[in-house]
C-alpha cells in the first residue's frame, strides 16, 4: 500500500502475565512480527502502553499504586532488552491525558472513576512514567528514538462568558499544556507523537463537561466534529515542545469512504500548511490501517483504510481510500490522492 512505516502496540499483559513473570512465547511472537516488518521495509513505531493493563497491575491500584512507575519500567526494561534492536521508534505511552480523562474523570474507561483529584494525579504519574521509560530505553543501550504520543483535541469554550472561558483554559492546562510543557530535561525524549481527531466545545454547565458540536457540523460515527484546521493549530502548539513531530494518529470513523477521502485530503492539506509555516513534522501515520476494536464502542465505528469482515474469517479488503492514501505515500504529492478515484459509499 505504499507505506514505509507501521505503528503497533505491545500488550503488557501478554508479555508479563504475572508480576515479574515474562512470557518467552509472547516476546518471541513480537520478535517475529517486528522482524517481518523490517524485512518488508516498514519502519516500526512500537507503543509500549496503549490503554490496557495487566489484571495484576490493575488490582494493585493501576497507575495510582505507589510503585506503578517502577513496575512499568521493569516491563519496559525487559522489552527493550529483548526487542530493542527491532524498534527504530518507541512510543512510551499512548495518549496519557486520555487515560487520565476517560478513566478517572469521565469514568467510561477502566477503572471507571469520576474523581477530579485522582484525574490530575494520574496525569502526573503518567508523565513521570514517560520520563522514566526514556531513561530505561537509553540505559539499555537501545538505538531507538523514544517519544510520547499525545492526543491534542482543539478545545474551545462553548460560550463567550468568563466562567466558560476560564474553565476551558483550566481544562486545556490539564489535557494539553501539562504534557507538552512537561517535556523538559534530558529524559523528555527524541520526538513527539501528535494525535488529532476533533474540535471539542468545553462547557462546565454540561455534566460531561463537553457540549454537543454546533448544529450542522460534520460529525463522525463517534459523534466527533470534523475540523481540519485544528490539526494545523495543534501542530503549531506541539512544536513549542521543541521536538521533531510525527502525526501518530489521525483518521475518521465512517461507513462512507467518500468522507474518508475528503478527510484525508483536508487533514493532509492542514499538515502540509503547518510544514510550510515552519513546523517540523517528519511523518504521518493514519488511524487506522484496519477497521479496529474501538475500546468502549466495539467494532461499530469504521476507522480503517482496509475493511475487516468478521462474518467471513476476518477477510480483509482495501477500500478505495486505502489506494488513495497509497498514491500519496508513494508520490509524496497530495494531488495524487484523487487520481482516477472512484469511491463507493
ABEGO torsion letter per residue (X at the ends): XGBABBBBBBBAAAABABBGBBBAAAAAAAAAAAAAAAAAGBBBBBBABBGBBBAAAAAAGEAABAAAAAAAAAAAAAAAAAAAAABABBBABBGAAAAAAAAAAAGABOAGBBBAAAAAAAAAAAAAAAAAAAAAAAAAGBABBBBBBBBBBBBBBABBBAAAAAAAAAAAAAAAAAAAAABBEAAAEABBBBBBABBBBBBAABAAGBBBBBBGBBBBAAGBBBBAAAAAAAAAAAAAAGBBBBBABBEBBBABAAAAAAAAAAAAAAAAAAAAAGBBBABBBBOBABBBBBEAAEAABBABABBBBAABGGBBBBBAAAAAAAAAAAAGBAAAAABGBBBBX
